[in-house]
Amino acid sequence: MIEAERKQIIALVNREVIPAIGCTEPIAVALAVAKASETLGKCPQRITLYLSANILKNAMGVGIPGTEMIGLPIAVALGALIGKSEYQLEVLRDCTPEALEKGKQMIAEKRINILLKEDISEKLYIEVICEADAENSKAIIAGGHTNFVYVSLGEEVLLNKQQAVQGDETEEEPELSMRKVYDFAMTAPLEEINFILETARINKAAAEKSLKGEYGHALGKTLKGKYEKEIMGDSIFSHILSYTSAACDARMAGAMIPVMSNSGSGNQGIAATLPVVVYAEENKKGIEELTRALMLSHLTVIYIKQSLGRLSALCGCVVAATGSSCGITLLMGGEFEQICFAVKNMIANLTGMICDGAKPSCSLKLTSGVSTAVLSAMMAMENKCVTSVEGIIDNDVDRCIRNLTLIGSEGMNETDKLVLQIMTNKC
């Protein structure tokens, strides 16, 4: 691999693997509100939002960090009151009890209006209009959780990249394949990729803090309790499940705990990281082995998301757990062939798991995903693989991935609409 391409991939990973506090959909909304408020130069008296259906779906039932509240209104209010756009996906990290009370008052005064943006194909779309004293500002995020494509103050347009938005990304990305992902993870100079170890530090700290508290459905603590010994045993497998679900428990409950995200999703970052970290630590793997396994996991997720898109009807744990299965297979001693086997086994098993929004029960889906990741790695190391005569699996691993992402991005569009309809019509 030539140096220019290697640097391009490193830049891509640095863009996609970043810290986040809270679920990234309501946080992206808060980020857009913060930018519009900053542009207005004063606290808005009225805030109107037009959001894509997938943003609404992913923000309805999730906790907002530092508030012990659920849903978009408080995220919007705090974005206007204390949000700083320079913080990106940590935009609400300066939340205080005083700001929270002001935010509740803003909601009570009905100064926030949240609407569905009609007739758009972009699944990640956030449009914010802030008004005060006969002045107005607008900020639009589209295609990526931090990707501003439009900013204006009154009639003055300060930024306009809307025509440049094609699909989910506006920046040129390297053309990846599973072979290229593997080769990069295995051959890149260690000093150029050891930044990926920060995912291990941040996400493991989130899991450990969660296990000391009571967050969401407390699945991580449940798996760490009496059932661990009685049913699963005190094993590497049970530790992988408890650590992964614990970090998700805290994040979905709105704990003010940062995690390292992947492709705009904290849960994807958690699922791509913690199974690999736990397996490596408990098998006493060295730093280089852990670094390359983490890079393989995270870059696999990025690769799959390139064709799936930021948001879809397919649960992100399918993609993230596929990455961690690759990382675990590498740590088990697998080579490229076995890693491809693991990917095929994952796609044969989990394709079709729906995303019904971000919420505390996401920890259940993450646990299903990473348990399948371990199973797929075990099969791969025995050279067992779902074959091309079975279902959507193809001999070529990249075609398998395209089959997965085609189902998630196009085939499940009607599923996505029905899920949102069910969610919004509940009593």
N, C-alpha and C positions, 0 to 999 in steps of 0.2 A: 504494500500500500504506500503510495507516494505521500510525502510530508504534507502537501497542500490539502489532500483529501482527509488525512488524519486530523489536521487542525480544524477542518470544517466539521467533522464529526464531534470533536471535543467541544466546539462552540455550540453545536446542536444540543448536546447533553447538558451543558451549562445553562442553556436557555430553558430546557424542559424540566430539569431537576432542581427545584428551588423550594425554599421554606414557605410554609403557609400556616396561618392560624385560622382554624374554622373551615367549614365546608366551602369549597372554592366557588360555587355558584352564588350564594348570597354575599360572599366576600367580594366577588367580582362586581356585583351590583353596588356594594358599598364603595368600592374603588371608583366606579363611574360617578357615583353621587359626590364623592370627595373631589374629584376632578372638576365636575360642574360647579360645585360650591366654591372651590378655589378660584375658578375662572370668573364667577360672579363677583367675588371679592367681599361677600357678606353672607351671613346665615340666611338661607332661603326661607321665604314665608310659605311657599308652596313648592311641592316636588311632584312631578308627574313622570311616570316610568312606563315605557312600552317594552315588553319582554317577550322573547321567543318562548314557545311552549315548553321546550326542554329546560330552560332556565327556571320557569315557574315550577315545573315538576320537581326539580332538584333542590328547590329552596323552601318548599311548603312545610316540611316536617322535621327540619334539622335545627339543632340548637345553635344559637349565635354566641360566640365567645364572650365571656365576661358578663353575661346578662341573665342567665338562667331563663331565657325566653326562647321561643321557637318562631321561625318564619322571617319573612322579608321586612315587614314594617320597621322593626327595631334595627335591623341592619341598615336600612335606608336612613333612618333618623341619625344613627351614630355616624354614618358616613358623612352626613352634612355637618354634624356638630364637632367631631374630633378626628375624622378620617384625614389621613395624609396620603396623597396619591404616590408620593415617593416611596412609601413603604410597600407598594405593590400588594401581594397577597397577605401581607401582615398589616393591612390598612387600619385595622381596629385595635392595634396593640396598645394604644394610649387610653383605652376605655377606663373611666373612673365611675364610682357610684353617683357622683354629681351629674356626669354626662348621661348616665343611664336614666336618671330621673327626668332630665330635660327631654330625653328621647321619648320616654313614656308620655310626657305632656304633649309633645309634638304629634304623637299618634292619636291621643285623646282629642286633640283639637282638629283632627281630620285634615291635616295639612299634606298628607301623602296619598297619592292616587296611583294605584298599580293596575296596569291594563295589559291585555294580550296584544302583541304586535301581529297584525293580520297580514296574510299574503306575503310571507317571506320564506325563502328556502333555507336560509342560514339558521342552523340549530342553536348557535351560541350568539345571541343578539341582545344587547342591553342599550336602551336609549333613555337618557335622563334629561329632563328639562327642569331647571331651577328658576324660580321667579321671586323677586323682591323689589319693592318700590318702583314698579313699572319697568324694571330691567329684567332680562332673562339670559340664561346661558344654556348651552346644550353640550352633552358629551355622549359619544357612542362607542361602545366596545363591541367588536364582532370578530369571529373567527378564532380568537384565543382569549383566555381569561384576563389578560393584561394588555390586549392589543387595541389601543385607541385608534379609531379610523376617522373620527370627526370630533372637533371641538370648536365651539363658536361662542361669542359674546355679542348678544344682540344680532346685528346684521353682519358683524365682522367675523369672517371665517378664519380661525387660527390654525386649524389642521383639517385636511381633507384627503383621506386615503381610500375613500369608499369605492372608487372605481377600480382600485388596485386589488381589492379583496377578491380572491379566487379560492373558493372552498374554505379551508380552515386556516391557512397560513398565508402570510404576505412576504415572509422572508424566504429566500432561496434555501432549499435544504439539500443535503447530499442524497443521492439515490442509493437506498439501502437494499440489501438482500440478507437472507439468513446467513449465507456464507460470509458476506462482508461484515456483518455484526460479529460473528464468531472470530474471524481473523483479526478484527480490530481489538476485541477484548483480550485476545491471546498474545498479540504482538506489539501493541502500543507500549512505549516506554513507561515504566511504572510511575516515574515522577510526573508524567503528563496526565495520568488518570487517577492518581491516588486521592484526588478531591472527592471521589465517589464514596470514600470512607465516611464522610460527614453524614451521609444518609444513615449509616449504621449508628453513629453516635446520637443523632437527633431522634430517630424513630425508636431506638431501644429505650432512650430516656423517657419518651412519651409512654411507652408500654409499661415501664417500671413505675412511673408516677400514677398511671391509671390503676395498676394492680394494688396500689395503696389506698385508693379512693373508692367511690361508688358512682360509676358513670353509666348512663344509658341502661342497657339490659345487663350490664356487668357480666357479659359472657366470658371475658377473660378470667375474671375471678372465679366464676363457676367452674371453668375448666381447670383452674389451679387448685380447687377445693377437694372435697372428699371423693368426687367422681373421678378425678384424675387417677387416684390410686385404685379405686374400686373397679373401674371399668377399663380405662385406657392404660393404666400403669404410669409410673413416673418415668417418662421416656422422652427421647428427642422429639418424637412425633407430637406428644401432648404439649411439650414446651413450645413448639412451633405454632400450634393452634392457639395456645393461651396468650402468647406474646402478641401475635398478629391481631387477634380479636380484641385484646385489651387496648391497644393503641387506637383501634377504630372506635371502641366504646367511648373513650374520652373525647375524640375528635367530633363524633356525631352528636354527643351530648352538649357540645359547645364549650368544652374546657379551654381555658386560655393556655393551651399547650401547643407549641409549634411542632409540626411534622415536616418531613421533606417530601414534597409532592413529585409526581411524574406526569407530564403531559396535562397539567392543569388539575390533577386530582390527588388529594392527600391520601385517599384510600388506596389508589394505585401505587403511590410511593411506598406506603406501608406494606402492601402485599408483595411488592417487588423486592423489598429490603429484608424484612424480619425473618422470613423462613430461611433465607440464605445465611443471615448472620447467626441465627440460633444453630443451624446445622454446622456451620464452620467452627463456632466456638466450642460446641460440645464434642466435636471430633478433632479439636486441637489443630485446626488448619492454620497455616502461616498467613501473614499479612498479604503477601503477594497473591496467594490462592483466593483469599477473601476479596481482595480488590478486583481481581479479574472476574470472579464469579458475580460480584455486584454489578460490574460494568456490563457483563453479558446480560444479566437480568434486566437492568434498566434500559439498555439500548434495544433489547428485544421488544420491550413495551413501547418504546418510542417508534420503532419500526412498524409495529402492527397498527399503532394509532395513526400513522401517516395516511393509511388508506381507510381506516374506520371513521376518523373524524373525532373531534373533541367530545361531542355528546351524541349519544345514539340510544336506540331501544335496548341495546345489548349492555348488560352489566359490566362495568369496567374491571371487576375482579376476574373475569374470564381472561382478559388480556394480561393483567398484572400477575396473576398466578401462573400464566404461561411463561412469563419472564422468570419468575422465581423457580419454576420447574427446571428451566434451562440452567440456572445458576446452581441448583442442588445437584443436577446431573453432572455438571462440570466438577463440583467438589467430590462427587462419588468416584471420579476418575474417568468419566465419560469423555468421548471425543465428539467431533462434529456429527458423526452418524448417530450416536446415541442422543445427542441434543435434538436432532431432527425427529427422532423417534418420540422424544418427550413432547415436542410441539404437536405432533400428529395425535398423540394420545390425549392431550388436553383438548384439542379441537373436536375430536370425536366424542368427548365426554360432556363438555360444558357449553358448547354452542347453543344459543337459544335462551340462556338465563336472562330474564328481563330486568331492565332497570325501572323500578317504580319510585324513583326519587331518592334523594339523600335523606337519611333518617337513622335513628339508633339501631334498627334491625339490619343495617348494612353489615354489621359485625358478623351476623349469621352467614351472609353470602360470602364474605371474605374467608370465613372459616371453611366453608364448603370448597371454595376455590383453592385454598392452600393445602387442604387435605388431599384434593385431587392432584395438586402439583407434586406432592410426595409420592402418591401412588403412580403417577405417570413416570416420574424419575426412576422408581424402583423397577417398573416394567422395562423402561428403556435400557437400564443396566443389565437386564437379562436378555437384551436384544429382542424384546417383544414390542410389537408396534401394530396399531390398527392399519389394515392394508387398503390399497386403492380400490378394491372391489366392495368396500364397506362405506356406504353413505357418502358424505361429502369429502372424504379423504382422497388425496391425489398422491401419486408417487413423488411429485415435486413438492418440497416443503413450502416454497413460496406460493405455489398455487393453492395449497391448503390454507395458507394465511389469507389469500385473496378470497377464497370461498367463505371463510369466517367473516371477513370484513364486509363482503358483499351482502351477506345475510343480515348483518348488524346495521349496515348503513342504508340499504335499500329494501331488502326483503321484510324487515320488521317495522317499516314506517307505519303501516296500519295498526300494528300492535302498539306502537308509541302513542298514536292518537287515542286508541281505546283506553290505554292505561291512564292517560291524562284525563280523559272523560270520566273514568271511574273515580279517580282521585278527587276531581273537582265537584263531583255530584254526590259525595258522601254527606250525610247529615252532620 
